[in-house]
């Protein structure tokens, strides 16, 4: 069955996102500049890894439910009805509460050694049931390293500064308030300070 253009709701460098009814299909795009054998192998590996992490994350926090994966280049998952936080967070009256939830859910992922890898409000949906869904685990991986967890926090802090600059300080404070449930809260925050110092040093050069 051919997919009409109206079904494609997003397209990036790595994949196109297709909506059909209540199902989202993530279809990884072949790369013409890579050898076909290598390209197929990479897309298969990334699809398999994303599917595995999505299944694990589903048992921990609100994420789309995996419906099917061909373990080659396509993943089918549940469509989440709601508002993308990158577009709505500033106008939601309970945005500090929402950010505290983001912090708690990030801590839960990290305590289970899941690194989102692209932790921004563009990859979060606020549903009608007032749940915060984390989406797009395409860059996710498993790690117990404090550095990786600190970088995840640094990413959401940068996202708030860029997308929600008028309120970014209080919103990030709320995220850290929620993150306090992490077993390695102090250790990760100490490492976050180091990550930020490195960033400022690079900018100064």
C-alpha positions as CSV (number, residue, x, y, z in Angstrom):
1,X,0.0,0.0,0.0
2,X,1.4,3.4,-1.0
3,X,1.7,6.0,1.7
4,X,0.3,9.4,0.8
5,X,2.3,12.5,1.7
6,X,-0.4,13.6,4.1
7,X,0.4,10.6,6.3
8,X,4.0,11.7,6.8
9,X,3.9,13.9,9.9
10,X,7.7,14.4,10.3
11,X,10.9,13.7,8.3
12,X,14.5,14.1,9.4
13,X,17.9,13.0,8.2
14,X,17.5,9.6,9.7
15,X,13.9,8.6,9.4
16,X,10.4,9.6,8.3
17,X,7.5,9.3,10.7
18,X,4.2,8.1,9.2
19,X,0.8,8.2,11.0
20,X,-1.9,5.7,10.0
21,X,-4.9,5.7,12.4
22,X,-3.5,5.2,15.9
23,X,-0.2,3.8,14.7
24,X,3.0,5.6,14.1
25,X,5.6,4.0,11.8
26,X,9.2,5.1,12.0
27,X,10.9,4.2,8.7
28,X,14.7,4.6,8.6
29,X,15.8,6.2,5.4
30,X,18.5,4.4,3.3
31,X,21.7,6.4,2.9
32,X,22.9,6.5,-0.7
33,X,26.4,7.6,0.3
34,X,27.0,4.3,2.3
35,X,27.7,0.9,0.8
36,X,24.3,-0.9,0.7
37,X,25.6,-3.8,2.8
38,X,26.9,-1.4,5.5
39,X,23.8,0.8,5.3
40,X,21.4,-2.2,5.8
41,X,23.5,-3.4,8.8
42,X,23.6,0.0,10.5
43,X,19.8,0.5,10.1
44,X,19.1,-3.0,11.3
45,X,21.3,-2.4,14.4
46,X,19.8,0.9,15.3
47,X,16.2,-0.3,14.8
48,X,16.9,-3.4,17.0
49,X,18.5,-1.2,19.7
50,X,15.7,1.3,19.7
51,X,13.0,-1.4,19.9
52,X,14.8,-3.0,22.8
53,X,15.1,0.2,24.8
54,X,11.5,1.2,24.0
55,X,10.2,-2.1,25.4
56,X,12.3,-1.6,28.5
57,X,11.3,2.0,29.0
58,X,7.6,1.1,28.6
59,X,7.8,-0.8,31.9
60,X,9.2,2.3,33.7
61,X,7.7,5.5,32.4
62,X,5.1,6.7,29.9
63,X,6.4,6.0,26.4
64,X,4.7,4.9,23.2
65,X,3.9,1.1,23.2
66,X,5.9,-0.9,20.7
67,X,3.5,-2.7,18.3
68,X,5.8,-4.3,15.9
69,X,9.4,-4.1,14.6
70,X,10.8,-5.8,11.5
71,X,14.3,-5.4,13.0
72,X,15.5,-3.9,9.7
73,X,14.4,-0.3,9.4
74,X,10.8,0.0,10.6
75,X,9.2,0.3,14.0
76,X,5.5,0.5,14.6
77,X,4.3,2.1,17.8
78,X,1.3,3.7,19.5
79,X,0.4,7.2,18.5
80,X,0.2,9.5,21.6
81,X,-2.5,12.2,21.4
82,X,-1.4,15.4,23.1
83,X,0.7,18.6,22.9
84,X,4.3,18.6,22.1
85,X,6.0,20.3,25.1
86,X,8.4,22.4,22.9
87,X,5.3,24.2,21.6
88,X,3.1,24.3,24.7
89,X,5.2,24.2,27.9
90,X,5.5,28.0,28.2
91,X,1.7,28.4,28.2
92,X,0.8,25.6,30.6
93,X,0.0,26.9,34.1
94,X,1.3,23.8,35.7
95,X,4.6,23.9,33.8
96,X,6.8,23.6,37.0
97,X,4.9,20.5,38.0
98,X,5.3,19.1,34.5
99,X,9.1,19.7,34.7
100,X,9.3,18.0,38.1
101,X,7.7,15.0,36.4
102,X,10.2,15.2,33.6
103,X,13.0,15.1,36.3
104,X,11.4,12.1,38.0
105,X,11.0,10.2,34.8
106,X,14.6,11.0,33.7
107,X,15.8,9.7,37.1
108,X,13.9,6.5,36.7
109,X,15.4,5.9,33.2
110,X,18.9,6.7,34.5
111,X,18.6,4.5,37.5
112,X,17.8,1.7,35.0
113,X,20.8,2.7,32.9
114,X,18.8,4.1,30.0
115,X,20.2,7.2,28.4
116,X,17.7,9.0,26.2
117,X,20.3,10.7,24.1
118,X,18.1,13.5,22.7
119,X,16.4,14.7,25.9
120,X,14.5,17.9,24.7
121,X,11.0,19.1,25.0
122,X,10.6,18.4,21.3
123,X,10.7,14.7,22.3
124,X,8.0,15.0,24.9
125,X,4.2,14.9,24.6
126,X,1.8,16.1,27.3
127,X,-1.3,13.9,27.0
128,X,-4.9,14.6,27.8
129,X,-4.5,12.4,30.9
130,X,-1.8,14.9,32.1
131,X,1.0,12.4,31.5
132,X,4.4,13.3,30.1
133,X,5.4,10.9,27.4
134,X,9.0,10.6,26.3
135,X,9.3,9.9,22.6
136,X,11.9,9.2,19.9
137,X,14.5,6.8,21.4
138,X,16.5,6.8,18.2
139,X,19.6,8.0,19.9
140,X,19.1,6.1,23.1
141,X,21.5,3.6,24.6
142,X,22.2,1.7,27.8
143,X,24.9,2.9,30.1
144,X,25.7,3.0,33.8
145,X,28.2,5.9,33.4
146,X,27.5,9.1,35.4
147,X,29.0,11.1,32.5
148,X,26.3,9.9,30.1
149,X,23.5,10.7,32.6
150,X,25.0,14.2,33.2
151,X,25.1,14.9,29.5
152,X,21.4,13.9,29.2
153,X,20.6,16.5,31.9
154,X,22.8,19.0,30.1
155,X,20.8,18.4,26.9
156,X,17.4,19.2,28.6
157,X,18.9,22.3,30.2
158,X,20.1,23.5,26.8
159,X,16.7,22.8,25.3
160,X,15.0,24.9,28.0
161,X,17.4,27.8,27.4
162,X,16.8,27.7,23.7
163,X,13.1,27.0,23.5
164,X,11.8,28.4,26.9
165,X,14.4,31.1,27.6
166,X,12.0,33.4,29.6
167,X,11.4,30.7,32.3
168,X,14.3,28.3,31.7
169,X,16.0,28.7,35.2
170,X,12.9,27.9,37.2
171,X,11.9,25.1,34.9
172,X,15.2,23.4,35.1
173,X,15.2,23.9,38.9
174,X,11.9,21.9,38.9
175,X,13.5,19.2,36.7
176,X,16.3,18.9,39.3
177,X,13.7,18.8,42.1
178,X,12.1,15.8,40.4
179,X,15.5,14.2,39.7
180,X,16.3,14.0,43.4
181,X,14.7,10.6,43.5
182,X,17.7,9.2,41.6
183,X,20.0,6.9,43.6
184,X,23.0,8.9,42.1
185,X,21.5,12.4,42.3
186,X,24.5,14.1,43.9
187,X,27.1,12.2,41.8
188,X,25.3,13.1,38.6
189,X,24.8,16.8,39.5
190,X,28.5,17.1,40.4
191,X,29.3,15.6,37.0
192,X,26.8,18.0,35.3
193,X,28.8,20.9,36.7
194,X,32.0,19.5,35.1
195,X,30.2,19.0,31.8
196,X,29.0,22.6,31.8
197,X,32.5,23.9,32.7
198,X,34.0,22.0,29.8
199,X,31.3,23.6,27.5
200,X,32.2,27.1,28.8
201,X,35.9,26.4,28.3
202,X,35.3,25.4,24.7
203,X,33.3,28.5,24.0
204,X,36.0,30.7,25.5
205,X,38.7,29.2,23.2
